[in-house]
Structures are given as C-alpha cells and as structure tokens.
Amino acid sequence: MDTPRWNRRQFVAATSLGSLAAVGGAAVSARAAASSAAGKLAIRGGTPVRTASFPGWPIWDKERDEELVLSVLRSGVWSRAKVVAEFEKKYAELIGAKRCLATTSGTAALLTALNALDIGVGDEVLVGPYTFCASIQVILLSGALPIMVDTDRETFLVNPEKMEAKITPNTKAILPVHIYGLPADMDRINAIAKKHKLVVVEDACQAWLAEYRGKKCGTLGNLGCFSFQNSKHLTCGEGGAVLGDDDEVMDRAFAYHNFGRGGGLLGTKFRTTEFQAAILLAQMQRLEEQTQRRWDNAQYLTTKLRAIPGVLPQRLYDGVTRAAYHLYPFRIDEQVFQGVTRNKFMGALRAEGIPCSGGYGRLNEAAFIENTLSSRNFKRMYSAEQLDYCRSQLECPDNNRLVDEAICFSQRVLLGTRADMDDIANAIGKIYENRSQLV
Ligand SMILES: Cc1ncc(COP(=O)(O)O)c(C=O)c1O
C-alpha cells in the first residue's frame, strides 16, 4: 500500500502538466485538467473542479429487490420464517462463519453478543472512542463499564499500544470497532485477548467484506456484529446480524433475541422480518462488486492524495487485505497548508463540488456516559471507586485531536469512476496550490 511521497518539484511538475491525474500513471481527465488549471478557488468565485453529482444510495432494481419484497408480501408470512433463515445461511457463508443470527439492528446485534458471552455487571470492556455512540452504549446497557483506549491518529482505529495498560482483574472483553470499514490491528488485539483470557466482540457494523489476512472482519474474534441500517453497504433500512462459530454461544444469542425461549434465559425480542431478509438477499448480490470497486478506488485515491504535500490519508495495518471504506478518512497538516484549518479546507472542497464531512465527535466526553455512571442503577451496581476508575480512563488526547482533524468522503463517493477520483485529487491539489487564498 505504501507509495513514496512525491517531492514538491515532482508535484508541481505533475500539476503544471494540467492535472494531478498524471500522478500514478492514470489517464488525464479532460474536465479535471481544465478545472485544476484555473487557479481561483471556487469558494473565492472561481470555477469548481466538478459540478456533477456522485452515485446515490441505496441502489435497488425491479428484478431483484422489488420482486423479492413483493413475493414476501404476497406470501402473507411477514415475521421471521424461511427467508430470514435463507439470509442467515447465505450471509454466514459469505463472511465465513459457522452461524449467523439476524437481528433488528446493529445495536441489537451487539447487545445480543455481549449477553450471549455473559458480559454484564462488574465487567470492564475495552473499547476505542472513535466510533458511533452505539459501540459504547451497548456496554453500558449490558451493565458493564466501558474502558476507553485511545485512538491511533494515523489509522483512525483503537491503538493496541495503549490497550494492555488498561487491563484490570475486572476486564472481561475487548470490543474492537473496524470503524469506516478499516480493519483494526487484530493480530495484536487477539494476542492481548489470548494472554489475558478476554473475549473479543468485533463491531463490524461498518465492515462488510473487509478482510484481515484474507479472513473477513466479523470472524476474527469470538463474535462479530453487523449493521444493515439505511446508509450501510448491505442494507434493508434497519437490521443487523451476529456471526460466530461456537454453537453454544450462538444458541444463547438466538434465545436472547427471541424472549430467551429455548435457553431458559431472560431475553428480549430482536427478531427481524421476512421483508428485511428479502431486501438483504437482493442487496447481497451487489455487495462483492461494490466492495471491490470502493477498495480499488480508495487505493487509487490514496496514491494520488499521498502525492499532495500535507495530505495524510489513513494508514492501513499490515494485515489488511481489503478495507470496506464506509467512509474514506484523511487529515491535512495545517502547517503545510499554511494555517488553513480543517473547516476552511472542507468549505473549499465542498465549493469545488466534492462532498465531505468531519467524522465523529468526542464520544469519550459524551454526556450519556457521565449521566449513566452517576445514575441510580450504576451507583447500586458499582462502588464509587469503580465508577471513578471508569471516569478516569475517559481522557483520550489523541482521539480529541483526531476529531478536530478528520475529513471524510462517504462510501457512495467511492462507488464512482476513476475520473471521479481524479476530480477529488484535483480539487485537493487545487486547494493546496492556492492555499494562500484561504488564509
Ligand atoms: C460502528 C457502529 N456500531 C454500531 C452501530 C449500530 O448499528 P445500528 O444503527 O444498525 O443499530 C453502527 C451504526 O451506525 C455503527 O456504525
């Protein structure tokens, strides 16, 4: 993945030829060449690099999605039955797990997984703060304490270097999140788990078909959890799944999601419907091609962005054989950009016709954490010392910096063409060349 950075002379030579598309040997896109030559930034009244839109999401068609949904409608069997079972079988095969349990959401999948592994009151769960709030909420909802492990700013993922120091006699599990579909450093996380006899629940809610050493995310720990919410690469509006190889644990998961029936457990209802499964079966037919397209485009874009001074695309861990890129994240070095802030950069990029966003907030400082720790329930479950210990671990300086630095492209942007990627790189190159207009 690593490509040598271009020095400034090479960079200027490439751009002065008319387009950054020359970097990496790609064909020059005429529209990009024309626009990158125009020096005035669009935010200052210049011509934008791009006016065309990127692909929309979700994608469906009459033959597959509509037909499968209608056949469920016509059958009159709408709650969990054979279509859900068919989806579970096919998704388990696709990911490479023995079993799959479909649930109503990714959050429900994570809660089911923690419950099936008997994680609850008195347990500490190691988790990183650069994620969606549900990754932390499920730990608290289970009655356990989330212990924050700071983020590695280069990879956007939980920093395994900082993990072992957080282990106490109460630590029961690690919940690595493959955020943005970028696989976490699972060799090191699994080694730590093995050494300290911890279970690993992967939050693969954004990592459909992402791979680490050729194995799919969601099969790298004890259980893997997925989300099928509307923005997700495999979607049915709202849905989720737990995957695992251990029959006993998966039987507990099944019982939990179905009122505890068959397991003699306390459970709840997280059963999905035949409609959701029908849409997932249709969507699954496109998943491999779309995943590969995002991966190819992301690698191409990374090569091009690395050639621009001060642009820092995310680094993938050595074991990553494919990332899913639910978002494509990068940072800029504000010094190289002569003081242009992240927000000013994003404003300029949007004006050039490239949609982007700023990523996650400081989840380690989210109000729901303190409000839960100081709730009546938690005060009954834990001593003041235990709660204070949890609070004391919330400080994550690297994460706080990353939150201010991250810039992201959505997955649908990566479903575009090579010329679309050229437009993105050209827009960023144009901003770099004309950065003095922003300060
Ligand atoms: C990393 C992560 N974990 C958990 C979830 C929860 O999934 P859901 O929204 O399906 O409940 C999401 C959803 O966005 C997510 O991105």
Ligand as a Chemical Component Dictionary entry (heavy atoms), coordinates in Angstrom:
data_LIG
# 
_chem_comp.id                   LIG 
_chem_comp.type                 NON-POLYMER 
_chem_comp.pdbx_formal_charge   0 
_chem_comp.three_letter_code    LIG 
# 
loop_
_chem_comp_atom.comp_id 
_chem_comp_atom.atom_id 
_chem_comp_atom.alt_atom_id 
_chem_comp_atom.type_symbol 
_chem_comp_atom.charge 
_chem_comp_atom.model_Cartn_x 
_chem_comp_atom.model_Cartn_y 
_chem_comp_atom.model_Cartn_z 
_chem_comp_atom.pdbx_ordinal 
LIG C1 C1 C 0 -19.637 1.283  14.333 1  
LIG C2 C2 C 0 -21.106 1.095  14.568 2  
LIG N1 N1 N 0 -21.519 0.341  15.601 3  
LIG C3 C3 C 0 -22.821 0.143  15.831 4  
LIG C4 C4 C 0 -23.793 0.685  15.033 5  
LIG C5 C5 C 0 -25.229 0.452  15.361 6  
LIG O1 O1 O 0 -25.911 -0.099 14.275 7  
LIG P1 P1 P 0 -27.482 0.221  14.073 8  
LIG O2 O2 O 0 -27.616 1.651  13.680 9  
LIG O3 O3 O 0 -27.883 -0.727 12.982 10 
LIG O4 O4 O 0 -28.144 -0.077 15.347 11 
LIG C6 C6 C 0 -23.416 1.467  13.962 12 
LIG C7 C7 C 0 -24.423 2.091  13.095 13 
LIG O5 O5 O 0 -24.232 3.122  12.506 14 
LIG C8 C8 C 0 -22.048 1.686  13.711 15 
LIG O6 O6 O 0 -21.649 2.440  12.701 16 
# 
loop_
_chem_comp_bond.comp_id 
_chem_comp_bond.atom_id_1 
_chem_comp_bond.atom_id_2 
_chem_comp_bond.value_order 
_chem_comp_bond.pdbx_ordinal 
LIG C1 C2 SING 1  
LIG C2 N1 SING 2  
LIG C2 C8 DOUB 3  
LIG N1 C3 DOUB 4  
LIG C3 C4 SING 5  
LIG C4 C5 SING 6  
LIG C4 C6 DOUB 7  
LIG C5 O1 SING 8  
LIG O1 P1 SING 9  
LIG P1 O2 DOUB 10 
LIG P1 O3 SING 11 
LIG P1 O4 SING 12 
LIG C6 C7 SING 13 
LIG C6 C8 SING 14 
LIG C7 O5 DOUB 15 
LIG C8 O6 SING 16 
# 
